[in-house]
Amino acid sequence: MHELVLRGGEIHDGLGSPAVTADVAVDGGRITAVGHGLGPARRVLDVSGLAVAPGFVDPHCHSDLVPALPEPQPFKLLQGVTTEVNGNCGFSFGPVTAEHVEIMSAYAGAPVSAGSFAEHLADMEKAGPTNHMATLVGHSTLRLAAASWDAELPPGGLDEMCRLAAESFEAGACGLSSGLVYPPGSFAGTDELVALAKVAHRYGRPYTTHLRDEGAGLAQALDEAVEIARRARVRLQVSHCKTAGPRNHGRASMLLDRLRAAREEGIDVRGDQYPYLAGATTLSALLPPAALEGGPEALRARLSDPARVAALRAAAEDPAPLTGTGMWRDTTPEGVLVVTHTDPSAVGRRLTEFPGDPFETACALIAADPAAYMVITMMAEPDVRAIMADPLIGVGSDNGMPVGLEHPRTWGCFPHFLGAYVRDAGIVDLPEAVRKMTSANAVPFSLHGRGVLTAGAYADITCFDPATVGHPGSYTSPDLRPTGIPYVLLEGHVVVDEGDFTGERRGRVLRS
């Protein structure tokens, strides 16, 4: 007798094959059979009329510290996500030195502990994840440990970063990430990144990158990422693929052509994308990265000097440089929504809703809280759709912590993709949509046995109704529950049952 049988659903294998009507048997945390007449079970779920898919794999997350929150957090399970990849954009929460606990805590919006990468994973494991979690080691975190906020590495600094990277891979880091618009990672040159990616190569791990520029300098930033992958001989994952800023709209084909050219050259490159016109990041990202050299106090000092603010404005608005100017010219004051700030009265307001000059307002807000966050509108719908349709691009949420205003992608990325873009807009068909949320995201990170629904795979399974799946959240009301996802399994345990979270922390920390 089987432990569980899901009966009568439309089975998607996660590989893009056409769906078939069949039953799925689950025993000992694994899928043991897919077919008909599988015999009796202790529990049978009638999933007729539902799509039965591998649990969704989110390749771009910032849920690193979610397990440490007091209550279990089902915000990803309710979307059908069973596995997350954390440590993206160059920031992991190990290895962290005691000197940088405060700034890392401010960046994370949650308490961070000093310790090695192995200790970070052990802490999260002890706290108890609600879904499975794999974690990248971040380049900016390594750089903080070796050089603090200095632009130049000290003697032996790169060797120390490579040592810490190797230590992190030994502890189970699933890859190396960079965030090259954010200090201190933005201070690094290409050779530094190649040296660290070569360490990743020794362990068979990929390199993921928030490119140095996603606006006017996008082409050059893509070329740099491909160069790093070529020289280090690593798989490349381009994070949250986009063409940001009005001057860059209409260039989706350039991005996709470069990815295809790299693959033709023999480089295993893929990307991920969130299905929205706005992103979310630190408010300080509006400024040129050089403004943050020396850390938060040095930033505050610069922003208290009107002459320096005027110089920063000139740099931020200068149309000539391709990179290094920050995100100010890739949006509008109306497109910047403050979502976290130590001053509660600032939260939920756009820069145009404050009195005075918008750039000076942004500088004042950053000076008051260098860790403040924004939702920032940068993309155009035709580009989003063109990137979404490409088979090299998977779905990734780029979520934040599930508290406060945050971006709606935190609570609804995957059902929003399925509802607004697959069912309503028909950008891709349902088998391809499932592939983009499952195997396409599991393969780059060697998440073996996940992202597919075949005999022998882990029984991480998501059942959803293609007719009703969606997310009603918005930028001003983001934390609404998704619709149309009645069942989610983690290694055979039903953790979302008839649409409700069971309360169990059944997730695991996955070590490469």
N, C-alpha and C positions, 0 to 999 in steps of 0.2 A: 504494500500500500504506500502510495506517495504521501509526502508531507503536505503538499499543496498542488492543486491543478488549477490553472487559469483556463477556462473553457470558452471556446467559441469566438475568440477575438480575431481581429485582422492583424496578423503577425508581420512585423517589420524586422528584418534581420540586422538593420543598422549599416548594411553594406550597399544600400541603394537598390536592392532587388525588389520586384513587385511584391506587394503584400499578398499573403495567403491566409485563408481561414483555417485555423487549427487550434489545438490545445497545447499548453505548455506545462510540463511537470517539473517540480522543484523538490530537491532533496539535499540535505546537508549543505545548504547555501549555494548550490550550483543548479544550473538547468540540466536536467537529466534526459529530457526527451521533448521533441516538438513534433506533433502529428495528430493522429486520430486514434480513438480507442485506447487511450493510455492507461485505463484502469482506474480503480477507486483511489480516493485520497482522504486524508483526515479533514482537509478543508478544501472546498471547491469555490472558486470565485467565478461567477457568471460575468464574463467580459464581452459578451456579444454586443456588437455595435460600437465597440471601442477599438482604437488602435493600440496594439500591444508592442512596445518598443524597448530596446535596451534603455536602462537609466541614462538620462542625459549627462554628458560630461562637459563641464564648464572649464575651458582651458585658460581663462583669464579672470582671476578672482583676487580680491583683497579681503578674504575672510580669515586671514591668518590667526587672529586672536578671538574669533567668534566662540570657540569652545570654552574659553575662560569666562564668558558672560554667565551670570548666575543661573539663568534658566536656559533649557535647550531651545535652540533657534531653528525652527522649521522653514524659514523663508526660502531656502533653496529646494527642500523636499517638496514643498507645495507647488513649485514650478516643474517638478519632475526631475530635478538635478540630483543625482546620486553621488557624483564625484566632482570635486573641485581641484584646480591647480592654483595654488597660492604663491606668494613671493614674487609677484610680477612687478614690472616697471622699475626694477633695480632695488626694491626694498623688501628684504626679508627681515624677520625678527630674531635672527641668529645668523652669525655671531654678533652679539651686541656687547660693547664695553660699558662699564659703569658710568663712564664720562658722558655717554650718549643716551642713557636711559630716558632722560627728560624729553629730549627732542624727538626721540623715536615714539615715545608715548603720545606726545602732542600730534605727531604725524598720524598715528594709528587711531587716535580717539579712544584709546583704552590703555590700561597700565601695561608696560613692557618690562620684562626682567632681563638683567644682564646674564649672559651665558653663551655657550657655544650653540652651533646649529643643532647638534644632537640634543642638547638640553632643552632647546625650544621645542623640538618635536616631542620629547618626553613629557614636557609640561602640558602640551596640547593633548597628548594621549591620556594623561592622567585626568585632565579636565573632562574629557569625553566628547568627541565630535558627534554632531547630529547626522552628518553625512561623511562619506570618505573624503580624505584630504591628502593630496600630494603637494610638495612644496619645493619651489626653486630657491636657490641662493642668489641674493641680490648684489649686483655690482656696487651700487651706492653704499650698501651696508658694509661690504668689504672695504670700500674706500674710506668710509668713516672710521673704521677700526684702525686703518693704517695711516691715515693722513688727516683725520678730522675734517674740517671744512676748508682746508688749504687747497688751492688750485694745483700746486706742485707737490708731487709725491716726495717724501723724504728719502734719503739714501736707504736702499733695501726695502722701500715701501711696496714695490710691485712684487718682490719675492714674498713678502709677508702676505699680500693679498692672494697670491697663488697658493701659498701654504694653507691659508684659511679656506680657500675654495676647495682644495683637495680634501681637507678635513671634513668639509660639509658634504662633499660627494660620498665620502666614506660613510657618513652618517645617514645617507639616503636621499640627499637633494636630487630632485628629478631633472635638474637642468640649471643653467645660468641665465639670469635675467638682467637686462639693463633698462634704464630710463634716462635717455640722453638729453631730455629737456630739463631734467631736475638736478640741481646741485645736490651732492657733490659729483654725481655721475657725469654731469654735463662738462665737467672740467677735463675729462679723460680724452686722450687722443685715440686714434684707431689702433695703434700698436699696443696700447695697454689692454684694449678689449680683445685683441687677437691673442695676446699672451694668456689671458684668463680663459678664453674659449678653447685654447689648446689643452688646458687642464680638463675642461669639460669633455674634449675629444678622448682623452685617455680613459675616461669612464663611460664613454658611449652616451653622453648626455647632450641634449640640444641647447642652442642659444636662442633665447627669446628677447625681443627688443621693442621697447617704445622708442621709435625712431628719433633721431636728433631733431627732425623737423617734419611736421605733417602738413605744412602749408607751402609757402613759396619754395622752400628748400627740399621738398619731398623727393624729387628725383635724385638729388645728391645724397640724401639720407638713405634712400633705398640702395643706392650704389655702395655706400659704406657698409651697410648690413650684409650685403651679398659678398663684399670683399672680405669681411670678417669670417663669414662662413666658409668661403673658398680657402682662405689661408689657414684656417684652423681645422678644416675638414669636419665640420659639424652640421647637423640639421639646423635649419633656421625657421623660427616662427615669428612672423611679423605681427605684432600686437595691434589690436583694434584698428584695422586698416581703414583709412579715410583719406579724403582730400579736403583739408580744412581751410576755411577762409574764402571770401568772395573771389579773390584773385586766382584761387586754385580750383574753383568749381568747374566741372566739366572735364576733369583730367583723370577720371577713374580708369580709363583705358590705358593711360600711361603707367599707372601703378600695376595693373594686371599684366600688361605687356612685359614689364620688368620681372615680375615673378615668373612668368612663363619662360622668359629668356634664361633666367637662372636655372630653371629646371632642365631646359634643353642642354645647358652646359654641364649638367650632372649634379647640381646642388639640390638637396632635398629641402625645398622651401614651401611653406604653407603660411596661411594667415588666419586671423579671426576678426570678427566684427560684431559690434552691438547694433541692433536695428532701431536707431534713433538719430535725430538730427542734432542733438546736443550731447556733449560729454560732461564729465565732472572731474575736477581736479583742484589742486590748491589755488587759492586766489592769487598767490604770489607768482604763479606761472604766467600771469599777464605780463610780468616784467622780464627784461633781459636776464638770463641766468647769472650773469656777472654781478647783478645786484645782490645776490645771496652769498657771494664769496665771504668767508669768515663766519658764517652762521647767522642765527636770528638776531643777535644783538648788533652785529655789524649792519645787518639789513635795517634794523630800526634806526640806527645812527644815520644812515644814508637818507632814509625817508623823512627824517626830521630837519633836513637841510633843503630849503626851497631851491637852491641852485642845483643840487644833485637831483632833486625831483624833476626839474626842468631838463636836465641832461638825460635822465632816464626816459622822459617823454620823447625827446628827440630821437633817441635810439629805438624806442618801441615803435615809433611812427615812421621811421626811415624806410622808404620802399626799396632801397637799393640792396641791402644785405639779404642773402637768401636764408641765413640761419642766425641764431643768437640774439634775436630781437624779442623773444617771448611771444605770447599769444594775443597781445593787445590788437594787433592789426588783422587777426584772423576772426574777429567777432565785432560786435557793436556794443555800446553801453547797455542798450536794451536787451542784448543777448546774454548778459551776465547776471545771474541770480545767486545771491548769497545764501548758502544753505547751512553752514555752520559758522559760528563766531562767538567769541566770549561775551560780546554785547548782544543779548537776546533781541534787542530792538532792530538789529541789522538783518536778522535772519528772515528770509522770505521776501526780501526786497531786491529789485533790480537796480543797477547803478543809476538809471534814469530817475528813480524814485527818491534819491537823496538830493538835498540842495547842493548847489555849487557844481564845479567842474567835475565830470565823471572820472577823469584820470587821477586828479588830485584826491577824489573821494576813494578810489581804489587804493591809492598809496596810503591814505590815512587808515583805512580798514586793515590793510596788511600790517602796518606798523603796530596797530593795536592788538592784532592776533596773527602772527606769521603763519600759523597752522590753519587758518580759516579756509573753508572750501566753497567752491562755486559750482553751479551747473552752467555750462557755457555752450551756446548755440553756435555751431561752426560749419555744419554740413548742408549739402543740397540734396533733395530727394532723388533726383536722377542718378547721382553718384552712389548714394546708398544702395539703390536698387541694382545698379550695374555690378557693384562689388559683391552684393549678396548673391547674385545669380551665378557667380563664377564657382566652379567646382573646387578650386583651391582654398576657398574661404569657408571656415566653420563659424559657428555662432559662439560668442564669448561675451559675458555680461559686463566685465570690468566693474563689478559691484563694490560698494563700500560696506561699512558696518550697518547692520539693520536697525538703525536708530535715527531719530530726528527726521529732517526733511529729505535728505539724500536724493539720489536719482532714482526714477521709477524702475530702471533696469535692475536695481537691487532686489526688488520684489516680483518683477514681472518679465524679465528679458525673454525667456524661452516661450512662455505662452503668448506674449505679444508677437513674437516672430511667427508662431504657428497661426495665430488668429489674423493679425493685420496683413501680414506679407505672404503667407502661404495660402490660407483659405480665401481671404478677401481680395488680395491683389494677384495671386497666382504667379508669384515670382519664380518659384520652383514647385515641382510636384511633391506629394507627401513622402514618397520613399527617399527622394533626394534631401528633403528637409530633415528627415530623421537621420540620414547619414551625416549631415552637417552638424548635428547635435550630439553625435555618438562616436562612431568609429573614426570619423575625420579628426576628432579632437583627442581620442585616446591614443592613436598611432604615434603622433610626434613625441609623446611623453612615455612611450613603452608601457602603457597601462594594460598589460596583458590580461586577457580574459574579461575585459570591460569594454563597453561600447559596441558589443555584438550580442545578438540573441540567437545563440546556437547551443547545441548540446555540449556540455563541458564548461561553458562560460559561467562566470559568477551570476547569481540570480539577482542582479540589480535591474529592476524592470519598472517601467513607467507605462501606465494605461491612461489614455486620454481620449476625449470625444472630439474628433476633428470638427464637428459642427458647432461646438460651444466653447472650445478652448480659447482663452484670451486673458487679457489683463486690463481692468478698467482704470488703472492708476494714471496719474498725470504728474507734471513737474511740481505742481503745488499740492497735490494729494497723492503721493507716490506709494504709500504703504498699504494699498488695498490688496485683498487676497485674489489670486488668479481664479479663473473659472475652468471647468471642464477637465479636471485631473483628479479622478476619484481614487486611484490606487497607485501607490509607489512601494516597491520592495527594495530592501537592502539585504543582499545575500540571503534571500528567502524570507526575511522577516517583513511583514506588512507594516510599514511605518506611516503611511497615509492610507486610511481606511474609510471608504465612502466620503472622501474629501477632507477628512479631519486627521490631524496629526495625532498619533497614539501616545506621544510623550516620551518615547524611548530614544535613548542615545545609542544607536546601533552603528554609527559610523566608525571607521578605522583610519588611523594615520598610515598612509602608504609610503613605504620607503623603497627607493629604487635599488 
